[in-house]
Amino acid sequence: MTAEAVTYSLESVLKEIKDSIKSLDRKLETLDKDVTDVKIGLATLTEKVDSMDNRLIKVEGTQSNQIWTLITILSGSLIAVGFWAFFMGNNP
């Protein structure tokens, strides 16, 4: 086996290398922009989730207050019915 000599001009090889490097630089810039966009989107989503958490806490507090109000109203009604039955039920 004999090795065949490959003859390329140094200038053409260097040009191909430079073109490849430029292409990689462009791709890296595009990836950098995409990563920046993703980071901005992530920050926006984090802010929205925090806002939703705050609203959920308010809703849970409101529901708790409504439940206690309902318990108070029902207890008052039962007490009133009990007194009415006790006092009105004994009258001839």
HELIX and SHEET records of a PDB file:
HELIX    1   1 LEU A   10  GLY A   89  1                                  80    
END                                                                             
